[in-house]
């Protein structure tokens, strides 16, 4: 399946089950309403709202890119990084996927006049006070962003690349197939309105798409002589605090004073259905069972 057809299929799924809207309009609430909402805030369901901006504009010291693929645990990972208060506010600021278009949503809210202006305003609003900025991206979004804003990496310099990898590709593909059917890509999307059904062909297509994304990152790292920090999803799930601590130490910010941050809570979505589908796919395709250490749905 071509990337264009793949994105069209995802767009159709989003039209069938539209996720929560992201408010990108200027805040024109009266002062009394704003005070009330601060005292009794509604649950946050997206990463682009002004409520999550840092209060001051800190000069950039260093940045990092979480190089991800669909269903590799990147949303959970970025939530945990953000929660430290010293690792910026990593999110999908480059996402141009149909149905979310988070880059456009954020650009409108920040009133960016150009791609370069978007990056500069993003840094001004989402860099923690110790000077750290983070962004996560799937490869096709990242590649498109480099074309859209050729100076992006220069603006973000110095950049550390963190490649989030999932050893169990079948489990990753099952998770992706389920999300495509339900349109529940994160726990913030709420309960699925559609009951998913086992679809071996779709899972196989997801395996192929995940492989393309992974290969895209590996080729880009190789061409640009970049040795990324590699983190496995299974290790992240087993010890999230230890993995996040390792990232803070890598960037040399483990002793920085943390910012008060409140990113949306993210919970693990996989369940027994994921495990059953993965086992069935392996059995029907004569694949070996998952390693005991990789059995994280």
Beta strands, then each sheet from edge to edge (+ up, - down):
strand 1: 62-68
strand 2: 132-138
strand 3: 159-165
strand 4: 229-232
sheet 1: 2+ 1+ 3+ 4+
end
